[in-house]
Amino acid sequence: MSLHHALSGELIDIRPLESYLKNATTKTLYKSNRLEVIQMVLLASKAMPQHQVTGEITVQCIEGSIEFATAGTKQLMRAGDLVCLAGGVVHALKAVEDSSILVTILLHGA
């Protein structure tokens, strides 16, 4: 069974998952030829190792807190914080506490 991706114009709920967070999984909410929107779930002490994507991205902390590392610096992101990155920038994430994050990726050449 394929997962549902929202259609153009469809309302998507990105509110904090709260009590559902521990059992939630990362999922793509919307994907088109040029844009991908992901609801990422990282539980405390879990990490996404260094990586990069071709297109520009945004990373918004919806709930919890994460350590966002890029270019030799680490920033603590809390609910409501947003980071924008140019394409090709190496970055990593580590959850300080159970967290949900909204990631948008501009897809080039797709």
C-alpha positions in Angstrom: 0.0 0.0 0.0 1.4 3.4 -0.9 1.4 6.3 1.5 -0.8 9.2 0.9 0.9 12.4 -0.3 -1.2 15.6 -0.2 -2.5 17.0 -3.4 -2.0 20.6 -4.5 -4.3 22.7 -2.4 -4.9 20.0 0.2 -4.8 21.1 3.9 -2.0 19.4 5.8 -1.9 19.3 9.6 1.6 20.0 11.0 0.6 20.7 14.6 2.8 19.2 17.3 2.2 15.4 17.7 2.4 15.7 21.5 1.4 12.3 23.0 1.6 10.6 19.6 5.2 11.6 19.0 6.9 8.5 20.5 5.0 6.2 18.1 5.1 8.5 15.0 7.4 8.0 12.0 8.9 10.3 9.5 6.7 10.7 6.4 6.6 12.7 3.2 3.6 15.0 3.3 3.8 16.4 -0.2 5.9 15.8 -3.2 5.8 17.3 -6.7 8.4 17.6 -9.4 10.0 20.6 -7.7 9.1 20.4 -4.0 9.2 17.9 -1.2 7.7 18.5 2.3 8.7 16.0 5.0 7.5 15.6 8.6 10.6 14.2 10.3 10.4 12.5 13.7 13.6 12.2 15.8 13.4 10.7 19.2 15.8 11.9 22.0 19.5 11.2 21.2 18.7 9.9 17.7 20.6 11.5 14.8 20.6 12.1 11.1 24.3 12.0 10.2 26.0 14.5 8.0 24.4 14.7 4.5 23.6 17.2 1.8 20.9 17.7 -0.8 21.1 19.5 -4.1 18.3 22.0 -3.6 17.7 24.7 -1.0 16.0 23.5 2.2 14.2 24.7 5.2 14.2 23.0 8.6 11.6 24.1 11.1 11.4 22.6 14.6 7.7 22.0 15.4 8.2 20.5 18.9 11.0 19.3 21.1 14.6 20.5 20.4 17.3 19.5 18.1 21.0 20.2 17.6 21.5 21.5 14.0 25.1 21.3 12.8 26.5 22.9 9.7 29.8 24.5 8.6 31.5 23.7 11.9 28.8 25.3 14.1 26.0 23.8 16.2 22.8 25.5 16.9 20.1 24.5 19.3 16.7 24.6 17.6 13.5 24.8 19.7 9.9 24.8 18.7 9.3 27.7 16.4 12.9 28.0 15.1 13.6 27.8 11.4 16.8 27.4 9.4 17.3 27.9 5.7 20.2 26.4 3.8 21.5 26.8 0.3 21.7 23.7 -1.8 24.7 21.5 -1.3 25.4 22.6 2.3 26.5 19.7 4.5 24.4 19.4 7.7 23.4 17.0 10.5 20.7 16.8 13.1 20.5 15.3 16.6 17.5 15.2 18.8 18.1 16.7 22.3 14.6 15.6 23.2 11.8 13.9 21.3 11.1 16.2 18.3 9.1 16.7 15.2 10.6 18.8 12.4 9.2 20.1 9.1 11.7 19.9 6.3 11.1 21.4 2.8 13.4 20.6 -0.1 13.5 22.4 -3.4 14.1 19.7 -6.0 16.2 20.7 -8.9 16.2 18.8 -12.2 13.4 16.5 -11.2 
